[in-house]
Amino acid sequence: MHSRSIVRSAALAFALLGAPALAWAQKGNERPPPPPDNVVPQRILKVFPFDTTWMAVNLNGKAFAADRRPAFILDKQFRGRGFGGCNTFSATTYAMQDRVAVGPIALTKETCDKATAEAERAFLVVLRTSQVWELKDGKLLLKGPNGIITFERSM
């Protein structure tokens, strides 16, 4: 085997499997052995579903009124915006891997009934304090210390 091939094989084996594979590759073998069973696989890269409108289904298991369901969309420039149930809102929002951070929320000042205003306030509190996002069974979940918002894709 050519010495450069051995060096390349050794470097690749070390990068992928660690020191035991390096010793194996230096013996002149061309392919590294399979990883041991106790090796934890690397985390799979998760990408947030940007430019998709999501309609809120429930907040902490409590359904939103069908005619006042909040909506949320996040674009690739990290501009989050939507409808809270009464007012429209916007906020700089970062979503990377499985984490999310929502900045201060700018909100219009429409007048609405007390129940709608209270549902919107609760939605915006959970949205603003969300820390983790997850796609589960085609639904988007935003989770934080104040609760979980479950969204469905908008048609």
C-alpha positions in Angstrom: 0.0 0.0 0.0 1.3 3.5 -0.8 2.3 5.5 2.3 0.0 8.4 1.4 -2.9 6.0 1.3 -2.0 4.7 4.7 -1.8 8.2 6.1 -5.2 9.1 4.6 -6.8 5.9 5.8 -5.3 6.4 9.3 -6.5 10.0 9.5 -10.0 9.2 8.3 -10.2 6.2 10.7 -9.0 8.4 13.6 -11.4 11.2 12.7 -14.4 8.8 12.5 -13.7 6.2 15.1 -10.9 7.4 17.3 -7.6 6.0 18.5 -8.3 2.2 18.2 -9.1 2.6 14.5 -5.9 4.6 14.0 -3.8 1.6 15.2 -5.8 -0.7 12.9 -5.3 1.6 9.9 -1.6 1.9 10.5 -1.3 -1.9 10.1 -1.9 -1.4 6.4 -5.6 -2.1 6.3 -7.5 0.1 3.8 -10.9 0.2 5.5 -11.5 1.1 9.1 -13.5 -1.4 11.2 -17.1 -0.7 12.1 -17.7 1.5 15.2 -18.1 -0.4 18.5 -21.6 -0.9 19.8 -21.1 1.5 22.7 -20.3 4.5 20.5 -23.0 7.2 20.8 -23.9 8.5 17.3 -23.5 12.2 16.6 -26.5 14.4 16.9 -28.5 14.8 13.8 -28.7 18.3 12.5 -32.2 19.7 12.8 -33.3 22.6 10.6 -36.3 24.8 11.7 -39.1 24.8 9.1 -38.6 28.4 7.9 -41.1 30.3 5.8 -44.0 28.1 6.9 -47.1 29.5 8.5 -48.2 27.6 11.6 -51.6 27.9 13.3 -51.8 27.4 17.0 -54.0 24.4 18.0 -53.6 24.6 21.7 -51.7 26.1 24.6 -50.9 23.6 27.4 -53.5 21.3 26.1 -56.3 24.0 26.0 -57.7 24.6 22.5 -57.9 28.1 21.0 -61.2 29.4 19.6 -61.4 28.4 15.9 -62.0 32.0 14.8 -59.1 33.4 16.9 -56.3 30.9 16.5 -52.9 32.5 16.8 -50.5 32.1 13.8 -46.7 32.2 13.6 -44.2 32.3 10.8 -40.4 32.6 10.9 -38.3 33.6 7.9 -34.7 32.9 7.1 -33.7 36.4 8.2 -35.0 35.5 11.7 -38.0 37.7 11.5 -40.9 36.1 13.4 -44.3 37.5 12.9 -47.9 36.5 13.3 -51.3 37.0 14.8 -51.9 36.5 18.5 -55.7 36.1 18.4 -56.5 39.9 18.4 -53.3 41.7 17.4 -50.5 41.2 15.0 -47.0 40.9 16.3 -43.3 40.6 15.3 -40.1 39.7 17.1 -36.6 38.7 16.2 -36.5 35.0 16.6 -33.6 32.6 16.5 -34.1 28.9 15.9 -31.1 26.6 15.6 -30.7 22.9 16.1 -33.5 22.3 18.6 -33.3 25.6 20.5 -35.4 28.8 20.0 -35.0 32.3 21.4 -37.7 34.9 20.9 -36.8 38.5 21.4 -39.0 41.3 22.6 -42.4 41.3 20.9 -43.8 44.4 19.0 -47.6 44.3 19.1 -50.4 46.3 17.6 -53.0 47.7 20.0 -56.4 46.5 18.8 -59.3 46.3 21.2 -60.8 42.9 21.8 -63.0 41.2 24.4 -61.5 40.1 27.7 -61.3 36.3 27.0 -59.6 36.9 23.6 -57.1 39.4 25.2 -56.3 36.9 28.0 -55.8 34.0 25.5 -53.5 36.2 23.4 -51.5 37.3 26.5 -51.0 33.7 27.5 -50.0 32.7 24.0 -47.4 35.6 23.8 -45.9 34.8 27.2 -45.3 31.2 26.2 -44.0 32.2 22.8 -41.6 34.8 24.2 -40.2 32.4 26.8 -40.0 29.4 24.5 -36.6 27.7 24.6 -37.0 24.5 22.6 -38.7 23.6 19.4 -39.7 20.2 18.1 -41.5 18.7 15.1 -43.6 15.8 16.2 -46.2 14.0 14.0 -46.2 17.0 11.6 -46.9 19.5 14.4 -44.6 22.2 15.6 -44.1 22.4 19.4 -42.6 25.4 21.2 -41.7 24.6 24.8 -40.5 26.7 27.6 -40.9 27.3 31.4 -44.4 28.7 30.9 -45.8 25.9 28.8 -46.1 24.4 25.4 -47.8 25.7 22.2 -48.8 23.1 19.6 -49.0 24.4 16.0 -50.3 22.8 12.8 -49.2 23.8 9.3 -51.6 26.3 7.8 -53.2 25.5 4.5 
